Amino acid sequence: MKSFKFDKLRRYLLRTLRDTEVKPLAPQHPHSVLISRATYSPWYGDQAFMTAYETVKHSTLVDIYRCYELWTLVRQLEHVPGEAIEVGVWKGGTGGLIASMLKRFSLPKKIFLCDTFQGVVKAGEKDTVYKGGEHADTSREAVMDLMSRLDVTQHVEILPGIFPEESAHPVEHNRFAFCHIDVDTYLSAKDVFEWVSPRLSVHGVVVFDDYGTWGCEGVAELVQEIAKNPDFFLFQNLNGHAVFIKLRT
């Protein structure tokens, strides 16, 4: 009887959520609550990930699903030449996860963490919610404190300022295997991608964190524009990520 009641409740919740839609901010930006029938949760069986995630989870707005995707993507890029870079660090949670993976497998890479530490920049007409200055409740010191607690400072270098105009100079001649873009606005994301794409190794990966997020419709529009580029393969992950893989130079 208990099992029957639970199954009935489950079907009701799935039906209710499936039929629930978030009102689009514009006709070209539809949203709905996404419910998957998938239940496999490999992150719970990955003790190294869970240990790192417990340390960083209060320093990121990225959910466990996307965090685990970043973790596994970096692991698979072991043999792709180049470093890792994250633009849009906030309090350092996802950057710390990436650095933890680099340390765990002794990968000869480091991650460059780039942030204004003064909030979101370059908000414009393509951005439906962000106006600029959001997520300023962080600091370089707070990020480095998290890196110290994770014991990954040797894998991390912080580049403060607006990227790429103010902070990219120290790494303009570097090659990259991985880039995580979490900047919330169309123009900022566009500038980051245009800077990193010629420096990205073949089979390197670019992840747009904000692709599936309500309020970041400008980033979703940018992703659709980049998808027309034949040099990149796009995987639209319904966990909220857009993942580009570079196919050729």
N, C-alpha and C positions, 0 to 999 in steps of 0.2 A: 504493500500500500504506500509506504514512504517513497519507494522508487518511482511508483506511478505518479504521485503528486509532484515529485521533483521534475520528472520528465514533462509533465503538463505545464508546470511553471516555466521550464526552460523554453518550451515551444512558444509560450505566450510572450516571453520577453524577447525572443528572437524575432517574432512577428511584429511586435510593437516597435522595436528598434529599427527593423528593416524598413518599416513604413514611415519612419521619422526622418524628415529632411530639414536641413539647415537652409533657411532662405538665402538664395544667392545674393551676393552684393551687386552683381551685374549678371545679365543673361549668359555671358560667356564664361562665367565662373560658377558652375553648379557644384553644390555640396550635398552630401547626405551622410548619415551615420553608416560606417562600413562594418558589417558583421561577417566574419569568416567562419566556415565550418571546420577549419583546421584547428587542431588542438595540440599538435606536437610542439613542445617548448624546450628545445635543446639547451637554452641558457641555464635552466635549472640543473642540468647535469654537468655543467662546466664550472667546476669549483673555482678555478682561477678567475674566471669572469665574475662569478658571483661575489667573490672576495673583493675584487676591485670595484665592482658596481656598488656594493654596500658602502664603500668609502666615498664614492663620488656622487651618489644619487641625490644628495641635497645641494649639489653644486652644478646641476644641469636641469634644463627644462625638457630634455630629450628622454622619451620613455624607454623602457627596458628593451623593447623590440628593436628600435632603431640603434640603441647603444650596442646591442649584440651584433647587429649587422656591421657596424663600424669595426667592432672587435674582430669579426671573422674576415672581413674584407682585407684588413691590414695584414692578417696572418697569411692570406693567400698571395700577397704581393711580395713575398720574401725575395723572389728572384727577379723582380722588376727593378731596374736601376733607378736610384733617386731617393730623395727624402720625403717626409710627410709634411704637410702644411695644413693648418686650420685657420680660417678667417672667420671671426665671430666666436670668441672664446667664452664670454661672460665670466662665470666663476671657475671655469677650467675643467668641468666634469668630463666632457667627451675627449678633450685634449689629454686628460689624465688617463683615460681608458686606452687611448691609442698609444701613449707612451708606455703604459704598463704592458701592452702586447709587444712592443719593440723590446722591452727589457726581458720579458719572459722567454722569448725565443732568440735572445742575443742578436737581434737583427742590427746590422751595421748602418742604422739610419737614426736620424733624430727628427723630432717634430718641431716646427716653427709655429708658435702660437701668436696670432696677430689680432689685435683688438684696439679700439680707440680708448677703452676704459672710460668713455664718456657717453656711451649709449649709441643707439642706431643713427646712421648717417645716410645722406643721399635719398631721403624720402621724396617721392615725386608723384606725378599725376597717375602713374600706373599702380601705385600702392593704395590699397583700399582702406587700411586702418592706420598703419604707421605714419607718424608725422615727424619723427626725429627725436632723439634723446632718450628713448625707451631703453630699458635694461642697463642703466648706468650704475646700478647698485653693485659694483664690483671694483676690484683694484688689482694692479699687478702683484701687490703683496699677498692678497688673498689667493690668487692663482698659484704663486710660488709656495705658499704654505700648504696647499693641497698636494702639489708635486712632491714636497718634502715628506708628507705623510704617506704618499705612495712609494717613496724612495725611487723616484724616476728623474730627479733633477738633471742627471747626466745626459738624459735623452731629450731635454727640452731647452729651447731658446725662445724668449719672448720678444716680439717686435711690436712695440706700442705705436699707435698712431693710425690715421686713416690709410687703408690699404687699397691700391698700391702706392698712391702718391707720396705718402709720408714715411712709409715703413718698409717698402720692398727693396730698397737699394742694397742692403747687406746680402740679399739672396738672389739678386737679379741674374747671376750667372749659374745658379744651381739647376740641377735636374730634379724632377719630382716623380714619385711613383703614386702618390696619393694626395688628394686635396679634399678637405671637408669645408663646404661653404655654408655658413649659418649666419647670414647677415640681414635677413628679413625683407630687404627692399630690392626692387628691380635693378636700379642703376648700380648699386653697390655690388650685387651678385654678378651683374654683367661685367663690370670692371675687373672683378677678381677672376672670372672665367677667361676673359680675353687676355689677362696677364699670364695666367698659369698654363693655358692650353698649348702654346708653343714650347713651353718648358717641360711639358709632361711627356714621360717616356711612352713608347708604344706599349699597349696593354695596361697603362696607368689608369687610375680611376679617379673620377670627380663625383662627389656626392653632394647634392643639394638637399639640405635638411628641411628646408621650408616648403618643398614642392607641394605637399598635400595638406598644408595647414591653413585653416580658415583665417583670413586676415593677411595672408602672404600671397595674394593672387598675382601680384607683380612677378614674383619668382616663378610661379606656375606658367605665366605667359612667356617668360624668358626661356624656360625649359623647352617649351614647344617651338620656340624659334631655333634653339640650338639643335633640336632633334632633326632639323633639315640638313645639318652638316654631315656629309657622308664620311667624314673622318672619325665620327663617333657613333657608337652603338648605345642606344638608350634603353634602360630597363626601368619601367615605371612601377615601383614597388608600392603596393597599397598600404604599407605601414606609414607612408608619408614621405619616403625618400624618392628622389630621382637619381639614378646611378648611371653615369656615362663611362664607357670604356673606350679608350683611344685605340683605333684600329690601325692607323698609319700616320706617318709624319706629314 
